[in-house]
Amino acid sequence: MKLDLILRVTTKVIIPFILLFALYVHFHGDFGPGGGFQAGVIAAGMLILYAIIFGVEAAQRVVPRAVVHVMVPLGVLIYAMTGLAAFYFGENFLNYAPLAHDPKHGHHLGVILVESGVITTVAGTMVSIFYAFLERGR
């Protein structure tokens, strides 16, 4: 793909918009359709597109394997810590009300934190699977 200038330029132009759309889906997930899973798949798809157009080595320079392997358990940890924070305040697991001064704000913060854990885990898992398939072919 090194000689295909149109694809390379188009990809460079479209990648920021893909990332912006992934963030929109993530942060809009508690108000409508979408959330961490969909946003994680979109973000991983963005990196896979980058790898297809610019090469796997370039993609692994942007997101190295070590970062991908940390993302999966980090997302689970964020999710679990959000739920355990409610235990600290004497509430049920994943009861977001005590996370802020107002139960409504606590709910909003809790959903954003949980969805942040989900986007981290899903994006890391999808990219890890992509990297694993690449290694299999070598």
ChimeraX attribute file (.defattr): number of C-alpha atoms within 10 A of each C-alpha:
attribute: neighborCount
match mode: 1-to-1
recipient: residues
	/A:1	11
	/A:2	9
	/A:3	7
	/A:4	9
	/A:5	10
	/A:6	10
	/A:7	14
	/A:8	15
	/A:9	11
	/A:10	10
	/A:11	17
	/A:12	14
	/A:13	11
	/A:14	12
	/A:15	17
	/A:16	12
	/A:17	12
	/A:18	18
	/A:19	18
	/A:20	15
	/A:21	15
	/A:22	26
	/A:23	19
	/A:24	14
	/A:25	22
	/A:26	24
	/A:27	19
	/A:28	15
	/A:29	19
	/A:30	16
	/A:31	10
	/A:32	9
	/A:33	10
	/A:34	17
	/A:35	25
	/A:36	29
	/A:37	22
	/A:38	19
	/A:39	29
	/A:40	28
	/A:41	19
	/A:42	24
	/A:43	26
	/A:44	24
	/A:45	20
	/A:46	21
	/A:47	24
	/A:48	19
	/A:49	15
	/A:50	19
	/A:51	18
	/A:52	13
	/A:53	19
	/A:54	17
	/A:55	14
	/A:56	16
	/A:57	11
	/A:58	14
	/A:59	19
	/A:60	16
	/A:61	9
	/A:62	13
	/A:63	14
	/A:64	13
	/A:65	17
	/A:66	10
	/A:67	13
	/A:68	21
	/A:69	15
	/A:70	13
	/A:71	22
	/A:72	21
	/A:73	16
	/A:74	17
	/A:75	23
	/A:76	19
	/A:77	16
	/A:78	19
	/A:79	22
	/A:80	15
	/A:81	17
	/A:82	23
	/A:83	20
	/A:84	17
	/A:85	19
	/A:86	19
	/A:87	15
	/A:88	11
	/A:89	12
	/A:90	11
	/A:91	15
	/A:92	14
	/A:93	15
	/A:94	20
	/A:95	21
	/A:96	24
	/A:97	20
	/A:98	20
	/A:99	20
	/A:100	14
	/A:101	9
	/A:102	11
	/A:103	14
	/A:104	14
	/A:105	15
	/A:106	17
	/A:107	19
	/A:108	17
	/A:109	17
	/A:110	24
	/A:111	22
	/A:112	20
	/A:113	20
	/A:114	23
	/A:115	25
	/A:116	23
	/A:117	26
	/A:118	26
	/A:119	29
	/A:120	26
	/A:121	26
	/A:122	25
	/A:123	26
	/A:124	27
	/A:125	20
	/A:126	21
	/A:127	24
	/A:128	20
	/A:129	12
	/A:130	16
	/A:131	19
	/A:132	12
	/A:133	11
	/A:134	11
	/A:135	9
	/A:136	7
	/A:137	6
	/A:138	5
